[in-house]
Amino acid sequence: MAELISQLWTPELQMAFSVVLVCLVILYVLSIIWVARDAYMRGTMWYLWAIVALVPLLGVIAYCLLRPPLLQIDRDEQELEVALKQRELMKYGECAACGYPVEADYVMCPNCHQRLKNLCSTCHHALDPSWTVCPYCTTPVNRGGNTSRQQQRAAHQ
């Protein structure tokens, strides 16, 4: 039996076995480096994952199953997108009377017809009810509730 093994264990087979063994060791070291680098990019404790990856094959499989789904840079980008959308939503409001969503420049609620803002008698921009002067044309706002037509009628009489 020993003679048969010595005949099969040729220098070529020894060289092939050595090459395969070196490739496996390189693959093992690269898998540990990949786990540590990927864990770092995902914002986790990379040094603990590198220790787990020292367990051949099972460590890498465990990392692949338990790693966070997103890279840190992707999470930051998502947070920025959410903040931007919240900022865009702040441009809108709700009607105080019925709660219907209204845009910032609406003068009247399209649902309940509640007056939300006044119109400037000169430039016809929507004005916040608390304003005393139109910021667009500097016309003083009449707090008496007179519209531009009522002012024109009073001027003609």
DRENTOR-258626 format. One line per 8 residues: number of its first residue (from 1); for each residue x, y, z of N, C-alpha, C, O, CB. Coordinates in Angstrom, 3 decimals. Atoms other than C-alpha are relative to their C-alpha. Glycine has a CB too. Layout:
// DRENTOR-258626
NUM = X/Y/Z/X/Y/Z/X/Y/Z/X/Y/Z/X/Y/Z  ...
This chain:
// DRENTOR-258626
1 = 0.828/-1.190/0.000/0.000/0.000/0.000/0.871/1.251/0.000/0.598/2.200/-0.735/-0.941/0.000/1.208  -0.904/-1.138/-0.046/2.818/2.393/0.866/0.684/0.189/-1.341/0.958/1.315/-1.756/1.038/-0.181/1.106  -0.649/-0.078/1.303/4.423/1.561/-2.449/-0.948/0.623/-1.024/-0.512/1.394/-1.878/0.456/-1.400/-0.465  1.004/-0.565/0.915/1.199/2.428/-4.311/-0.148/1.504/0.239/-0.250/2.276/-0.715/-1.370/-0.711/0.183  0.111/-1.429/-0.321/0.928/5.771/-2.507/1.234/0.740/-0.491/1.117/1.840/-1.033/-0.181/0.213/1.524  -1.222/-0.671/0.457/4.538/6.613/-3.280/0.037/0.109/-1.521/0.626/1.046/-2.060/1.240/-0.752/0.499  0.049/-0.093/1.458/3.900/5.863/-6.955/-0.993/1.080/-0.450/-0.762/1.756/-1.452/-0.385/-1.362/-0.606  1.006/-1.019/0.350/0.806/8.122/-7.019/0.444/1.405/0.400/0.084/2.383/-0.255/-1.335/-0.325/0.672
9 = -0.421/-1.308/-0.516/2.438/10.930/-5.050/1.225/0.463/-0.782/2.351/0.414/-0.286/0.313/-0.067/1.536  -1.070/-0.422/0.898/4.503/12.251/-7.923/0.359/1.458/0.279/-0.420/2.155/0.929/-0.418/-0.186/-1.483  -0.368/-1.417/-0.180/6.367/15.605/-7.927/-1.019/0.956/-0.628/-1.237/2.049/-0.105/1.379/0.260/-0.604  1.029/-0.846/0.626/3.699/17.014/-10.286/-1.224/0.122/0.899/-1.787/1.207/1.050/-0.411/-0.570/-1.372  1.146/-0.015/-0.901/0.919/16.027/-7.887/0.325/0.800/1.263/-0.532/1.513/1.785/-0.418/-1.439/0.367  -0.422/-0.784/-1.154/2.887/17.495/-4.987/-0.051/1.490/-0.327/-0.501/2.290/0.493/1.419/-0.408/0.444  0.025/-1.406/0.415/3.267/20.765/-6.916/-1.440/0.502/-0.134/-1.737/1.613/0.306/0.752/0.181/-1.336  1.407/-0.381/0.148/-0.465/20.871/-7.784/-0.649/0.160/1.374/-1.405/1.105/1.598/-0.766/-1.051/-0.841
17 = 0.547/-0.075/-1.360/-1.372/20.193/-4.138/0.506/1.259/0.698/-0.254/1.928/1.398/0.383/-1.262/0.819  -0.583/-1.197/-0.616/0.972/22.970/-3.005/-0.654/1.268/-0.558/-0.948/2.195/0.196/1.530/0.041/-0.236  0.631/-1.169/0.623/-0.536/25.449/-5.474/-1.428/0.167/0.515/-1.842/1.279/0.841/0.002/-0.133/-1.544  1.374/-0.064/-0.512/-4.090/24.588/-4.370/0.005/0.460/1.447/-0.824/1.284/1.833/-0.700/-1.374/-0.122  -0.082/-0.382/-1.410/-3.089/24.918/-0.710/0.346/1.479/0.140/-0.246/2.160/0.977/1.044/-0.859/0.732  -0.354/-1.423/-0.035/-1.456/28.336/-1.323/-1.190/0.856/-0.435/-1.453/1.901/0.161/1.222/0.279/-0.908  1.189/-0.747/0.454/-4.550/29.503/-3.242/-1.064/0.043/1.084/-1.701/1.079/1.278/-0.582/-0.633/-1.278  0.983/0.026/-1.085/-6.804/28.422/-0.365/0.402/0.925/1.144/-0.451/1.603/1.718/-0.173/-1.425/0.523
25 = -0.478/-0.889/-1.057/-4.646/30.274/2.172/-0.175/1.459/-0.426/-0.600/2.288/0.379/1.484/-0.295/0.334  0.188/-1.367/0.501/-4.685/33.421/-0.009/-1.477/0.375/0.023/-1.829/1.485/0.421/0.565/0.141/-1.434  1.439/-0.248/-0.017/-8.466/33.127/-0.390/-0.502/0.213/1.423/-1.364/1.063/1.648/-0.748/-1.162/-0.654  0.372/-0.131/-1.404/-8.831/32.733/3.379/0.399/1.373/0.536/-0.403/2.041/1.188/0.657/-1.110/0.837  -0.467/-1.304/-0.471/-6.737/35.830/4.114/-0.789/1.127/-0.670/-1.163/2.098/-0.014/1.511/0.166/-0.276  0.783/-1.027/0.705/-8.559/37.856/1.443/-1.438/0.068/0.509/-2.020/1.152/0.547/0.001/-0.277/-1.505  1.364/-0.024/-0.535/-11.940/36.823/2.875/-0.040/0.730/1.342/-1.009/1.432/1.633/-0.544/-1.435/0.159  -0.054/-0.731/-1.275/-10.899/38.128/6.297/0.134/1.494/-0.263/-0.525/2.307/0.386/1.181/-0.500/0.875
33 = -0.173/-1.414/0.348/-9.739/41.395/4.734/-1.305/0.569/-0.553/-1.683/1.691/-0.214/1.143/0.175/-1.031  1.263/-0.474/0.569/-12.997/41.674/2.765/-1.034/0.222/1.093/-1.724/1.241/1.088/-0.535/-1.000/-1.037  0.970/-0.135/-1.091/-15.120/41.099/5.884/0.314/1.240/0.828/-0.591/2.016/1.137/0.002/-1.261/0.899  -0.367/-1.158/-0.812/-13.182/43.699/7.886/-0.283/1.307/-0.742/-0.807/2.256/-0.159/1.480/-0.075/0.393  0.212/-1.221/0.792/-13.332/46.269/5.086/-1.492/0.275/-0.219/-1.941/1.414/-0.093/0.715/-0.117/-1.359  1.434/-0.171/0.227/-17.006/45.691/4.319/-0.710/0.399/1.292/-1.596/1.255/1.277/-0.612/-1.293/-0.564  0.611/-0.359/-1.290/-17.945/45.841/7.999/0.317/1.443/0.360/-0.537/2.146/0.902/0.491/-0.943/1.119  -0.370/-1.383/-0.260/-16.051/49.117/8.326/-0.846/0.959/-0.852/-1.304/1.991/-0.362/1.498/0.211/-0.281
41 = 0.784/-0.854/0.899/-17.881/50.583/5.308/-1.481/0.014/0.374/-2.194/0.959/0.036/0.161/-0.470/-1.442  1.399/0.057/-0.426/-21.219/49.526/6.787/-0.194/0.600/1.381/-1.315/0.631/1.888/-0.495/-1.436/-0.008  0.115/-0.697/-1.273/-20.456/51.300/10.056/-0.150/-0.918/1.199/-0.656/-0.487/2.235/-1.151/0.922/-0.047  0.097/0.915/-1.135/-20.279/48.215/12.279/1.369/-0.151/0.654/2.345/0.467/0.229/-0.546/-1.381/-0.447  -1.266/0.248/-0.692/-17.587/46.994/14.655/0.834/-0.965/-0.842/0.742/-2.182/-0.681/-0.242/-0.576/1.439  -0.736/0.793/0.980/-15.217/45.784/11.949/0.992/-0.943/0.649/1.222/-2.037/0.134/0.721/0.904/-0.962  -1.001/0.854/-0.646/-12.636/44.376/14.351/-0.632/-1.266/0.573/-0.006/-2.326/0.561/0.718/0.770/1.110  0.690/1.207/-0.477/-15.183/42.000/15.901/-0.359/-0.928/-1.153/-0.253/-2.149/-1.037/-1.267/0.380/0.774
49 = 0.329/0.827/1.156/-16.295/40.834/12.483/1.251/-0.642/-0.589/1.189/-1.754/-1.114/-0.715/0.832/-1.064  -1.255/0.594/0.487/-12.654/40.289/11.489/0.371/-1.208/0.858/0.883/-2.206/0.350/1.153/1.049/0.014  -0.268/1.146/-0.886/-12.273/38.031/14.527/-0.932/-1.157/-0.326/-0.509/-2.313/-0.342/-0.159/0.405/1.484  0.966/1.050/0.376/-15.437/36.130/13.563/0.421/-0.639/-1.323/0.279/-1.848/-1.505/-1.446/0.587/-0.116  -0.409/0.520/1.312/-14.092/35.780/10.012/1.216/-0.909/0.088/1.522/-1.612/-0.875/0.298/1.147/-0.945  -1.132/0.909/-0.170/-11.044/33.957/11.397/-0.430/-1.465/0.007/0.370/-2.355/-0.282/0.734/0.322/1.287  0.521/1.371/0.072/-13.272/30.876/11.665/-0.192/-0.314/-1.480/-1.008/0.328/-2.141/-1.362/-0.168/0.816  0.053/0.259/1.441/-12.793/29.344/8.220/-1.418/-0.311/-0.485/-2.126/-1.129/0.103/0.925/-1.154/-0.354
57 = 1.256/0.155/0.716/-15.850/29.525/5.972/-1.224/0.394/0.821/-2.046/1.170/0.334/-0.143/-1.413/-0.453  1.174/-0.326/-0.824/-18.404/29.748/8.827/-0.020/1.467/0.409/-1.090/2.069/0.496/-0.030/-0.878/1.247  -0.059/-1.410/-0.370/-17.205/33.203/9.856/-0.476/0.908/-1.114/-1.213/1.864/-0.874/1.402/0.374/0.391  0.417/-0.805/1.153/-17.675/34.617/6.367/-1.493/-0.188/-0.270/-2.195/0.770/-0.593/0.823/-0.378/-1.255  1.433/0.261/0.201/-21.078/32.940/6.029/-0.824/0.733/1.057/-1.853/1.327/0.737/-0.294/-1.523/0.051  0.714/-0.709/-1.075/-22.171/34.342/9.416/-0.030/1.497/-0.282/-1.058/2.144/-0.083/0.664/-0.270/1.375  -0.023/-1.432/0.302/-21.061/37.825/8.370/-0.965/0.337/-1.128/-1.705/1.318/-1.053/1.417/0.445/-0.372  0.896/-0.263/1.141/-22.910/37.608/5.062/-1.470/-0.066/0.411/-2.298/0.654/-0.145/0.265/-1.008/-1.131
65 = 1.389/0.110/-0.443/-26.097/36.583/6.876/-0.402/1.122/0.963/-1.566/1.524/0.986/-0.218/-1.345/0.666  0.340/-0.946/-1.064/-25.899/39.156/9.690/0.435/1.439/-0.250/0.159/2.311/0.573/0.602/-0.462/1.265  -0.498/-1.349/0.238/-24.310/42.207/8.114/-1.148/0.966/-0.262/-2.214/0.552/-0.718/0.975/0.009/-1.176  1.026/-1.002/0.292/-26.273/45.472/7.847/-0.263/0.071/-1.503/0.660/-0.099/-2.301/0.425/1.385/0.535  0.334/0.024/1.425/-28.109/45.767/4.530/0.564/1.170/-0.806/0.728/1.055/-2.020/-1.478/-0.020/-0.154  -0.451/-1.185/0.744/-26.793/49.248/3.638/1.369/0.465/0.464/1.744/0.314/1.627/-1.006/1.137/0.150  -1.261/-0.644/-0.347/-23.430/50.925/3.506/-0.294/1.292/0.757/-1.380/1.856/0.622/0.853/0.283/-1.271  0.173/-1.227/-0.781/-22.953/53.905/5.823/-0.298/1.190/-0.901/-1.133/2.029/-0.564/1.248/0.281/0.837
73 = 0.215/-1.121/0.912/-22.797/56.294/2.877/-1.422/-0.031/-0.579/-2.014/1.022/-0.810/1.042/-0.030/-1.137  1.372/0.112/0.490/-26.138/54.959/1.574/-1.000/0.411/1.072/-2.005/1.056/0.772/-0.285/-1.429/-0.463  0.887/-0.418/-1.096/-27.753/55.415/4.998/0.012/1.514/0.147/-1.038/2.122/0.355/0.420/-0.665/1.329  -0.082/-1.453/-0.090/-26.476/59.002/5.131/-0.771/0.662/-1.132/-1.445/1.670/-0.923/1.457/0.455/-0.021  0.725/-0.558/1.142/-27.873/59.653/1.655/-1.513/-0.122/0.204/-2.260/0.798/-0.127/0.421/-0.710/-1.302  1.432/0.161/-0.269/-31.263/58.251/2.666/-0.483/1.000/1.046/-1.576/1.551/0.920/-0.297/-1.430/0.468  0.383/-0.973/-1.013/-31.318/60.460/5.758/-0.108/1.401/-0.595/-1.000/2.165/-0.226/1.007/-0.009/1.149  0.070/-1.293/0.662/-30.593/63.493/3.582/-1.251/0.111/-0.867/-1.892/1.161/-0.903/1.247/0.228/-0.846
81 = 1.208/-0.019/0.827/-33.400/62.542/1.189/-1.245/0.177/0.853/-2.155/0.916/0.477/-0.107/-1.285/-0.820  1.144/-0.129/-0.896/-35.838/62.176/4.079/-0.092/1.429/0.527/-1.181/2.000/0.589/0.107/-1.004/1.170  -0.003/-1.379/-0.492/-34.789/65.561/5.477/-0.452/0.971/-1.079/-1.176/1.926/-0.796/1.392/0.385/0.498  0.415/-0.857/1.105/-35.230/67.148/2.049/-1.504/-0.107/-0.238/-2.170/0.906/-0.454/0.764/-0.365/-1.275  1.445/0.171/0.202/-38.712/65.661/1.645/-0.788/0.639/1.131/-1.845/1.223/0.889/-0.356/-1.487/-0.109  0.681/-0.654/-1.105/-39.687/66.855/5.122/0.022/1.512/-0.173/-0.953/2.197/0.139/0.641/-0.391/1.330  -0.086/-1.438/0.235/-38.467/70.314/4.218/-0.962/0.436/-1.090/-1.575/1.499/-0.992/1.422/0.394/-0.372  0.951/-0.323/1.064/-40.515/70.251/1.015/-1.433/-0.049/0.517/-2.266/0.768/0.124/0.167/-0.966/-1.182
89 = 1.346/0.099/-0.543/-43.583/69.143/2.961/-0.344/1.179/0.904/-1.518/1.501/1.087/-0.153/-1.294/0.763  0.258/-1.150/-0.864/-43.168/72.114/5.294/-0.526/1.186/-0.788/-1.054/2.131/-0.202/1.263/0.395/0.743  0.533/-1.072/0.834/-44.090/74.339/2.349/-1.529/-0.038/-0.017/-2.187/0.949/-0.345/0.554/-0.107/-1.432  1.445/0.176/0.018/-47.595/72.996/2.664/-0.539/0.059/1.420/0.204/-0.093/2.390/-0.385/-1.333/-0.672  0.634/-0.058/-1.307/-50.040/73.332/5.495/-1.370/-0.633/-0.055/-1.717/-1.326/-1.011/-0.100/1.438/0.492  1.367/0.500/-0.060/-53.544/72.445/6.530/-0.941/1.153/0.275/-0.581/2.130/0.933/-0.147/-1.094/1.078  1.032/-0.983/-0.272/-56.702/74.454/6.573/-0.339/-0.071/1.485/-0.533/-1.156/2.034/-1.264/-0.242/-0.884  0.304/-0.033/-1.433/-57.415/75.577/10.137/-1.429/-0.445/0.283/-1.728/-0.925/1.376/0.224/1.402/0.554
97 = 1.406/0.344/-0.223/-61.132/74.948/9.661/-0.278/-1.490/-0.206/-0.955/-2.110/0.614/-0.885/0.815/-0.926  0.372/1.386/0.317/-61.261/71.489/8.042/1.182/-0.963/-0.037/0.974/-2.174/-0.118/-0.704/-0.040/-1.323  -1.169/0.874/0.016/-57.677/70.154/8.044/0.420/-0.471/-1.380/1.313/-1.309/-1.500/-0.261/-1.178/0.844  -0.337/0.379/1.368/-57.543/69.825/4.259/1.398/0.519/-0.339/1.727/1.646/0.030/-1.054/0.553/-1.005  -1.346/-0.489/0.345/-53.960/70.043/2.880/-0.074/1.136/-1.021/-0.721/1.018/-2.061/0.866/-1.152/-0.555  -0.006/-1.167/0.881/-53.351/73.442/1.301/1.435/0.428/-0.237/2.305/0.201/0.604/-0.830/1.166/0.602  -1.324/-0.520/0.320/-50.346/75.007/-0.396/0.182/1.367/0.637/-0.780/2.006/1.062/0.206/0.082/-1.526  -0.332/-1.234/-0.703/-48.593/78.038/1.000/-0.626/1.231/-0.640/-0.891/2.211/0.057/1.491/0.168/0.057
105 = 0.534/-1.195/0.652/-49.996/80.442/-1.598/-1.508/-0.051/-0.236/-2.041/0.806/-0.942/0.695/0.207/-1.307  1.460/0.058/0.136/-53.660/79.361/-1.404/-0.621/1.165/0.773/-0.206/1.480/1.889/-0.559/-1.369/0.517  0.738/-1.079/-0.645/-56.009/82.227/-0.594/-1.245/-0.556/0.671/-1.697/-0.037/1.691/-0.377/1.093/-1.019  1.223/0.600/-0.526/-59.031/80.005/0.019/0.153/-1.517/0.012/0.762/-2.090/-0.892/-1.239/0.425/-0.842  -0.028/1.460/-0.081/-59.395/76.388/1.120/-0.901/-0.561/-1.098/-2.065/-0.170/-1.185/-0.458/-0.500/1.416  0.831/0.543/1.074/-60.623/74.379/-1.894/-1.073/-0.953/0.514/-1.990/-1.302/-0.230/0.867/-0.714/-1.010  0.959/0.952/-0.551/-62.561/72.055/0.406/-1.166/0.699/0.698/-2.326/0.438/0.379/0.696/-0.935/0.972  1.077/-0.620/-0.793/-64.503/74.260/2.845/-0.202/1.482/-0.317/-1.085/2.119/0.258/0.296/-0.157/1.479
113 = 0.076/-1.394/0.444/-63.988/77.682/1.193/0.286/1.002/1.115/-0.178/2.141/1.065/-1.364/0.274/-0.578  -0.446/-0.904/-1.064/-62.504/79.167/4.361/1.085/0.917/-0.556/1.993/0.454/-1.248/0.528/-0.799/1.238  -1.013/-0.948/0.474/-60.491/82.311/3.623/1.272/-0.215/0.818/1.265/-0.109/2.044/-0.505/1.489/0.118  -1.272/0.273/-0.660/-56.858/81.521/4.399/0.905/1.220/0.027/1.629/1.438/0.998/0.705/-1.141/-0.688  -0.863/-1.169/0.106/-55.130/84.703/3.259/-0.761/1.123/-0.678/-1.793/0.910/-1.315/1.295/-0.332/-0.775  0.559/-1.164/0.679/-55.919/88.174/2.054/0.778/0.221/-1.290/1.896/-0.268/-1.454/0.051/1.270/0.912  -0.676/-0.383/1.238/-55.075/89.518/-1.376/0.412/1.456/0.092/-0.325/2.290/0.617/-0.909/-0.236/-1.235  -0.451/-1.390/0.055/-53.028/92.663/-1.853/-0.852/0.736/-1.031/-1.094/0.234/-2.129/1.529/0.094/-0.357
121 = 0.862/-0.761/0.922/-55.182/95.332/-3.439/0.778/0.553/-1.190/0.172/0.897/-2.205/-0.681/1.149/0.744  -0.801/-0.556/1.083/-52.296/96.535/-5.614/0.572/-1.078/-0.911/0.348/-1.059/-2.122/1.122/0.835/0.566  -0.698/0.993/0.828/-50.276/93.509/-6.762/-0.695/-1.360/-0.020/-0.284/-2.249/-0.766/1.417/-0.173/0.497  0.825/1.216/-0.057/-52.828/90.762/-5.927/0.765/-1.247/0.435/0.386/-2.354/0.052/-0.615/-0.250/-1.343  -0.690/1.138/-0.592/-50.315/88.521/-4.116/-0.745/-0.443/1.252/-1.423/0.354/1.899/1.473/0.353/0.331  0.606/0.520/-1.222/-51.531/86.289/-1.313/0.783/0.511/1.195/2.013/0.455/1.213/-0.042/-1.553/-0.008  -0.625/-0.573/-1.192/-50.836/87.869/2.067/-0.428/-0.769/1.235/-1.587/-1.166/1.360/-0.359/1.490/0.146  0.311/0.634/-1.277/-50.656/86.260/5.473/-0.895/0.942/0.798/-0.680/2.154/0.769/1.303/-0.347/0.795
129 = 0.913/-0.886/-0.731/-53.455/87.570/7.708/0.684/0.859/1.062/0.154/1.905/1.437/-1.071/-0.817/0.651  -0.674/-0.772/-1.051/-50.951/88.788/10.304/0.846/1.142/-0.553/1.323/1.969/0.223/0.874/-0.913/0.827  -0.840/-1.036/0.580/-49.064/91.039/7.862/-0.728/1.338/-0.020/-1.938/1.399/-0.241/0.432/-0.391/-1.413  0.589/-1.343/0.042/-49.638/94.773/8.030/0.380/0.745/-1.273/-0.187/1.794/-1.578/0.438/0.806/1.217  -0.420/-0.614/1.252/-47.874/95.585/4.763/0.309/-1.121/-0.993/0.771/-2.192/-0.601/1.245/0.936/0.210  -0.301/0.983/1.042/-47.517/93.727/1.462/1.510/-0.016/-0.229/2.085/1.022/-0.556/-0.768/0.326/-1.330  -1.447/0.045/0.196/-43.905/92.514/1.200/0.415/0.073/-1.470/1.603/0.198/-1.768/0.551/-1.257/0.611  -0.316/-0.014/1.421/-44.138/92.524/-2.611/-0.027/1.409/-0.583/0.793/1.752/-1.435/-0.969/-0.884/-0.752
137 = 0.124/-1.347/0.574/-45.241/96.097/-3.300/-0.034/1.092/1.064/-0.189/2.265/0.724/-1.253/0.087/-0.850  -0.022/-0.905/-1.164/-45.115/97.750/0.178/-1.301/0.765/0.219/-1.297/1.823/0.848/1.121/0.986/-0.153  1.298/-0.621/-0.241/-48.813/98.620/0.134/-0.481/-0.387/1.393/-0.440/-1.568/1.740/-1.036/-0.425/-1.083  0.547/0.356/-1.320/-50.295/98.831/3.656/-1.243/-0.871/-0.162/-2.064/-0.641/-1.050/-0.342/1.276/0.817  1.135/0.916/0.061/-52.798/96.057/4.288/-1.132/0.582/0.813/-0.944/0.967/1.967/0.381/-1.414/0.515  1.187/-0.496/-0.678/-56.312/97.201/5.172/-0.553/-1.111/0.876/-0.993/-2.136/0.355/-1.066/0.495/-1.015  0.454/1.038/-0.929/-57.311/95.226/8.290/-1.517/-0.047/0.109/-2.068/-0.965/0.716/0.603/0.228/1.374  1.453/-0.022/-0.104/-60.949/96.169/7.928/-0.668/-1.053/-0.847/-1.880/-1.242/-0.738/-0.516/1.340/-0.384
145 = 0.581/1.048/0.826/-61.459/93.377/5.418/-0.517/0.502/-1.323/-1.117/-0.270/-2.070/-1.100/-0.668/0.732  0.444/-0.522/1.287/-62.210/95.683/2.481/0.830/-0.612/-1.107/2.058/-0.647/-1.027/0.095/1.537/-0.037  -0.705/0.521/1.161/-61.327/94.080/-0.797/0.295/1.147/-0.942/-0.140/2.274/-0.704/-0.821/-1.102/-0.711  -0.371/-1.052/0.952/-59.943/96.012/-3.734/-1.240/0.558/-0.696/-1.272/1.746/-1.016/0.999/-0.541/-1.044  1.223/-0.492/0.647/-63.430/96.237/-5.322/-0.741/0.951/0.929/-1.274/1.969/0.486/-0.919/-1.176/-0.405  0.676/-0.886/-0.939/-64.881/97.743/-2.162/0.743/1.327/0.112/0.122/2.379/0.263/-0.118/-0.666/1.381  -0.778/-1.226/-0.052/-62.027/100.247/-2.071/-0.245/0.833/-1.248/-0.305/2.059/-1.160/1.492/-0.313/0.152  0.243/-0.732/1.229/-62.658/101.175/-5.715/-1.388/0.648/0.033/-1.552/1.775/-0.434/0.135/-0.932/-1.217
153 = 1.353/-0.565/-0.108/-66.390/101.690/-5.032/0.007/1.238/0.912/-0.635/2.248/0.623/-0.995/-1.068/0.545  -0.059/-1.118/-0.928/-65.584/103.935/-2.092/0.709/1.194/-0.657/0.356/2.338/-0.372/0.723/-0.416/1.304  -0.718/-1.082/0.657/-63.194/105.977/-4.253/-0.867/0.698/-1.035/-0.744/1.906/-1.238/1.260/-0.528/-0.652  0.851/-0.582/1.037/-65.810/106.485/-6.996/-1.156/0.781/0.588/-1.723/1.617/-0.116/-0.530/-1.082/-0.911  1.179/-0.672/-0.558/-68.523/107.722/-4.623/0.294/1.338/0.497/-0.601/2.022/0.994/-0.588/-0.779/1.081
